[in-house]
Amino acid sequence: MFAIILHNLPEGLAIGVGYAGNEGMRANALAIGISIQDVPEGFVVAAALLAVGYSRGFSVLLSIASGLVEPLGAVAGAAIIGSSALLLP
């Protein structure tokens, strides 16, 4: 589960950087592509937790929580790119 969380953070950063740029269609394509592959990742996290012995509801909640790192990364990525322009000469 921690590996998926660490994996989702840079994906979120990439989405945020994509939206901070000036090409909205490419950013949408990136976000959709990453979202599509996040669904099986969530199932893998839930299945692994079920296999270890956690309840179904708790496994689903932790699976959802592991994916919530991505929007946080997206906001951070967009904020970093937005503020970095001010640092350039």
C-alpha positions as CSV (number, residue, x, y, z in Angstrom):
1,M,0.0,0.0,0.0
2,F,2.8,2.4,0.8
3,A,4.4,1.7,-2.6
4,I,1.2,2.7,-4.3
5,I,1.0,5.9,-2.2
6,L,4.5,6.8,-3.1
7,H,3.7,5.9,-6.7
8,N,0.6,8.2,-6.8
9,L,2.4,11.3,-5.5
10,P,4.5,11.9,-8.7
11,E,1.5,11.1,-10.9
12,G,-0.4,13.8,-9.1
13,L,2.6,16.2,-9.5
14,A,2.6,15.4,-13.3
15,I,-1.1,16.2,-13.6
16,G,-0.7,19.5,-11.7
17,V,2.3,20.5,-13.9
18,G,0.2,19.6,-17.0
19,Y,-2.6,21.8,-15.9
20,A,-0.3,24.6,-14.9
21,G,1.0,24.7,-18.5
22,N,-0.9,26.3,-21.4
23,E,-2.1,23.1,-23.1
24,G,-5.3,22.1,-21.6
25,M,-6.1,19.3,-24.0
26,R,-2.8,17.5,-23.3
27,A,-3.3,18.0,-19.6
28,N,-6.8,16.4,-19.9
29,A,-5.4,13.5,-21.8
30,L,-2.7,13.0,-19.1
31,A,-5.2,13.2,-16.3
32,I,-7.6,10.7,-18.0
33,G,-4.9,8.3,-18.8
34,I,-3.6,8.3,-15.2
35,S,-7.1,8.0,-13.9
36,I,-7.8,5.0,-16.0
37,Q,-4.8,3.1,-14.7
38,D,-5.5,4.2,-11.1
39,V,-8.6,2.0,-11.0
40,P,-6.7,-1.3,-11.2
41,E,-4.2,0.0,-8.7
42,G,-7.0,0.6,-6.3
43,F,-8.3,-2.9,-6.8
44,V,-4.8,-4.3,-6.2
45,V,-4.5,-2.4,-2.9
46,A,-7.9,-3.6,-1.7
47,A,-7.2,-7.2,-2.8
48,A,-3.9,-7.2,-1.0
49,L,-5.5,-5.9,2.2
50,L,-8.3,-8.4,2.0
51,A,-5.7,-11.2,1.5
52,V,-3.9,-10.1,4.7
53,G,-7.2,-10.3,6.7
54,Y,-8.6,-6.8,6.8
55,S,-12.4,-6.4,6.4
56,R,-13.9,-5.5,3.0
57,G,-15.0,-2.0,4.1
58,F,-11.7,-1.1,5.7
59,S,-9.8,-2.4,2.6
60,V,-11.9,-0.2,0.3
61,L,-11.4,2.8,2.5
62,L,-7.7,2.4,2.6
63,S,-7.7,1.8,-1.1
64,I,-9.5,5.1,-1.6
65,A,-7.2,6.9,0.8
66,S,-4.2,5.7,-1.1
67,G,-5.6,7.4,-4.2
68,L,-6.3,10.7,-2.4
69,V,-2.6,11.4,-2.4
70,E,-2.8,12.1,-6.2
71,P,-5.1,15.2,-6.0
72,L,-2.8,16.6,-3.3
73,G,0.2,16.1,-5.5
74,A,-1.7,17.8,-8.4
75,V,-2.3,20.9,-6.3
76,A,1.3,20.9,-5.2
77,G,2.6,20.5,-8.8
78,A,0.4,23.3,-10.1
79,A,1.4,25.6,-7.2
80,I,5.1,24.9,-7.7
81,I,4.9,25.6,-11.4
82,G,2.8,28.7,-10.9
83,S,5.2,30.2,-8.3
84,S,8.3,29.2,-10.2
85,A,7.6,31.6,-13.0
86,L,8.0,34.4,-10.4
87,L,11.5,33.2,-9.6
88,L,12.7,33.3,-13.2
89,P,14.4,36.4,-14.5
